[in-house]
Amino acid sequence: DDVPGFSGARAKEIVARELGVSSVEELFTDFSESPLAAASLGQVHTAFLNGSKVAVKVQRAGLKELFDVDLKNLKKLAELLDKFDPKSDGADRDWVSIYDESARLL
């Protein structure tokens, strides 16, 4: 992924909200402003927790909603494939079951 990272301030807001604290400083010391790595799903910051250096993965906001839309569309596709797949190659595919297992793993 060649996606720019979001700001350290935004990362701190996300982490604090997800962990139920008013500030990341309640849990971490030296939370890095710049991400160590960034990608389409999130980014990684370094910090210290109880004196140990840790990597803090920060997921981009709104990803669950995007995944939910994608999964809904994939289920519709699986249902269509089950109706129209001729299975002329001898394979007994159950596209909805394949979708269900994939969605469960995600």
Wavefront OBJ file of the C-alpha trace (Angstrom):
o trace
v 0.000 0.000 0.000
v 1.206 3.462 -0.822
v -1.147 5.364 1.459
v -0.057 8.367 3.499
v -0.418 8.118 7.235
v -2.834 10.223 9.225
v -1.603 12.612 11.889
v -0.244 11.511 15.231
v -2.931 13.602 16.897
v -5.640 11.716 14.985
v -4.029 8.379 15.899
v -4.017 9.371 19.575
v -7.709 10.345 19.385
v -8.633 6.983 17.849
v -6.615 4.975 20.393
v -7.977 6.946 23.355
v -11.581 6.534 22.178
v -11.183 2.800 21.499
v -9.507 2.156 24.866
v -11.970 4.319 26.802
v -9.520 6.890 28.151
v -9.441 10.644 27.749
v -5.810 10.655 26.618
v -3.309 8.023 25.426
v -0.910 9.417 28.017
v -3.054 7.684 30.660
v -1.773 4.358 29.313
v 1.321 5.007 27.207
v 4.425 7.142 27.474
v 6.308 8.501 24.469
v 3.562 7.689 21.943
v 5.212 8.531 18.611
v 3.731 11.357 16.559
v 4.922 9.836 13.276
v 3.826 6.349 12.270
v 6.437 3.645 11.943
v 4.431 2.305 8.989
v 1.170 3.233 7.257
v -1.133 1.351 4.897
v -4.707 1.394 3.661
v -6.113 -0.315 6.763
v -4.184 1.607 9.392
v -0.790 2.473 10.750
v 1.638 1.541 13.501
v 3.043 3.837 16.179
v 5.606 3.102 18.845
v 5.019 3.836 22.508
v 5.994 2.600 25.945
v 3.604 0.613 28.127
v 4.711 -0.077 31.698
v 8.301 0.627 30.661
v 8.302 -1.750 27.681
v 8.476 -0.534 24.105
v 5.361 -1.604 22.182
v 3.880 -1.263 18.716
v 0.401 0.248 18.668
v -1.687 -0.609 15.617
v -4.237 2.073 14.806
v -7.044 1.105 12.437
v -8.368 3.801 10.125
v -11.752 5.163 11.169
v -14.803 3.916 9.258
v -13.322 0.605 8.110
v -16.022 -1.539 9.708
v -18.725 0.263 7.754
v -16.788 -0.216 4.503
v -16.256 -3.915 5.241
v -19.959 -4.331 6.022
v -20.934 -2.842 2.641
v -18.367 -4.988 0.822
v -19.516 -8.143 2.615
v -23.165 -7.413 1.828
v -22.292 -7.074 -1.863
v -20.186 -10.243 -1.822
v -23.085 -12.190 -0.294
v -25.354 -11.042 -3.131
v -22.721 -12.174 -5.619
v -22.425 -15.570 -3.902
v -26.199 -16.014 -4.064
v -26.178 -15.211 -7.790
v -23.295 -17.577 -8.423
v -25.165 -20.375 -6.646
v -28.102 -19.805 -9.010
v -26.155 -19.482 -12.247
v -22.945 -21.516 -11.818
v -23.372 -24.375 -14.296
v -20.871 -26.551 -12.379
v -20.063 -28.063 -15.762
v -16.516 -28.783 -14.598
v -17.815 -31.335 -12.101
v -17.034 -29.230 -9.029
v -19.768 -29.048 -6.412
v -19.350 -25.456 -5.268
v -21.561 -23.857 -2.647
v -20.746 -20.174 -3.092
v -22.848 -19.021 -0.123
v -21.028 -21.446 2.197
v -17.704 -20.208 0.841
v -18.853 -16.636 1.491
v -20.084 -17.503 5.021
v -16.745 -19.062 5.971
v -14.765 -16.160 4.489
v -16.938 -13.567 6.242
v -16.554 -15.413 9.541
v -12.764 -15.366 9.189
v -12.693 -11.656 8.366
l 1 2 3 4 5 6 7 8 9 10 11 12 13 14 15 16 17 18 19 20 21 22 23 24 25 26 27 28 29 30 31 32 33 34 35 36 37 38 39 40 41 42 43 44 45 46 47 48 49 50 51 52 53 54 55 56 57 58 59 60 61 62 63 64 65 66 67 68 69 70 71 72 73 74 75 76 77 78 79 80 81 82 83 84 85 86 87 88 89 90 91 92 93 94 95 96 97 98 99 100 101 102 103 104 105 106
